[in-house]
Amino acid sequence: MAYVAVTFPHPMSLLACPFCREMYARGEEATCPECGVDLQPMHALPLSQEARDLEPEPPVHPMDELLPAGFLARGRGALLAIASVGLACFFVPWVTTIRPELATYTGLELAGRAGWLWGGAVGWFILLPLVFTRRTIARLRGVRVVSALFAGLTAAEAVVLVTLTPAGGQYVTRALEWEWGLWVSAALSLVGVLVAARLGGPRIDAPTAPAAPTADASVSRAGETLH
């Protein structure tokens, strides 16, 4: 059996309507009879919605995969818990004065007397939505520095309070005792800085080849246990 090659003397050039995508041969129509718009070269038009729906979605890098809202690994849950407890400790006793009067003050009451003490509470308050709204590993790692800064504000305030508290004047002496609330707040602040410095965990590189299925199907690509 003989085969005959069929060729066209000129390349086929089609025109199409940008809206209804009806195709016409060049020279057949100048405008779409249905839509009334100028026809465009078929190769110059973007893909239709139907064609885009058939195209596979580009792969998402593991660092950019959307995590569940309740994801608590990679330091996210730990930092949220520390910020919550640290904010609550702002309302517990921080100091008890013995002279010239016997009184106990919470962090909130101290901030009412010294406005700069609001910084620690504001830092904890901002840290909660800041970390909660970060739902990818890349975004968690991206707020490490600012998270450590907000977490460390309370520790800095505690150092200033303990080291720079005035002892009184010539005629008035002061005696006070720092309460557990201050020490717990300072400890939480230091731990929060350490956790924030490692927020998001180690970097995950995209695999160069499809990974072989593991024996335990409950372990995800990011190394987290799925339930």
Buried (B, 14 or more C-beta within 10 A) or exposed (E): EEEEEEEEEEEEEEBBBBEEBBEBEBEEBEEBEEEEEEBEEBEEBEEEEEEEEEEEEEEEEBBEBEBEEEBBBBBBBBBBBBBBBBBBBBEBBBBBBEEEEEEBBBBBBBBEEEEEBBBBBBBBBBBBEBBEEBBBBBBBBBBBEBBBBBBBBBBBBBEEBEEEEEEEEEEEEBEBEBBEBBBBBBBBBBBBBBBBEBBBBEEBEEEEEEEEEEEEEEEEEBEBEEE
